[in-house]
Amino acid sequence: MGESKDQWFLETDAFTNESVADFLASEGVAAESMAQFKDKKGRIRHVWNVPYRIITLLKNSEKTFPFKYRVFVRAGGRAIRLFTLHRKKKTSVHSRRAQERLREIGARK
């Protein structure tokens, strides 16, 4: 199986940037990997260029390292785009109540 040509980027807020920089240094990611890119909407993003293993490390250690970060990916020479880590969004209370009411109405017929 061939290697992926995707490039992975990590964006942090100013508060957690230093902590993430220390974490990345301990994992062997050079400080020079900080870069600026435009996303799909044309906004400039200050991101760390990291291997995918760093993304999985952060994802798997969310409880021990509660960093605030966003993951971006770039395939080929395209603009970077936000990458969601397969998190299932919770349904809001209002949506659940509406679904229950619709089920009740359907059951009455």
N, C-alpha and C positions, 0 to 999 in steps of 0.2 A: 504494500500500500504506500502511495506517495505522500510526501509531506505537504501540509497545507501551505498555501501562499498568503494566507491571511496575516495581517499585522494586527497586534493587539495593543490597545492603549488604555491607560488608567488615568482618570481625572479625579483630583481630590480638591476639597475646599481648602482655604488658607489655614484653617485651624488644624487640620490633620495632615497637612502637607509635610511638615517636618518629621512627624512620626512615621509616615509612609516612606519618606526618604530614608530614614534609618532602617526600616524593615527591608526595603529594597536593597540597600547596601549590604545588609546581613545575608541576603539571598544571592548576592553577586551581580546585581544589576547596577551598571555604572550611572553616576550622576549625570553624565553627558546624554543620557537617553531622554532627557526632558526636551520636548519639542512643542511647536505650535502648528496646528492644522485647522483647516476650515471644515466644519461639518456639512451635512447635506443642506442645511438651512443657511449656510454662509457665515455662521458665527465662528469666531476664532476660539479655539480650545487649547489650553495649556495642559498637555498630557505627558505621561511617562510612556515610552515605548518599551513594553515588557513582553516576555514570552508568555504563552498561554498557561504554563505551569504556575506562574505567579497569580494569575486570575483564579485558578482553581484553589491555590493555597489560601487566598483571601476569602474565597467563597466558603471553603470548608472550615475556616477558623473565625467565622463571624462572631461567635460568642466570646472567644478569648481576645480577639483584636477587633474591637467595634469601630473600625474605620468607616468614615463616610466617603464613598467613592462611586464613580460611574465607569462603566466599561464601554469602550468604543472599539470598533473593528473596521479594518479597511481591506477590501478584497481587490487585488490588482492595484491600479493607479487611481481608483475612485476616491471620492471624499469619504471621510470617516463617518460612521453612523453609530448611533447608540445601540448597544447590544444588551438585551435583557437576559438574565441568567435563569430562565425557565421558572421564574417565580409565579405562582398562581395568585392572582389578585383575589383578595377577599371580597365577597359580595356585601354591599352595604346593607344596613338594617332595613332601610326603606325599600330596597330592591327585594330582599327576602320577604318582607311583609306583603309587597305587591304580588309576588309569585304565589304566596300562600293564599291570598284572596282570590287570585285567578283560578287556582286549583279548587277552592271551595265553590266558586261560581260554576266551574265546569262539572263538579260532582253533583250539583243540584239539578242539572238538566237531564 
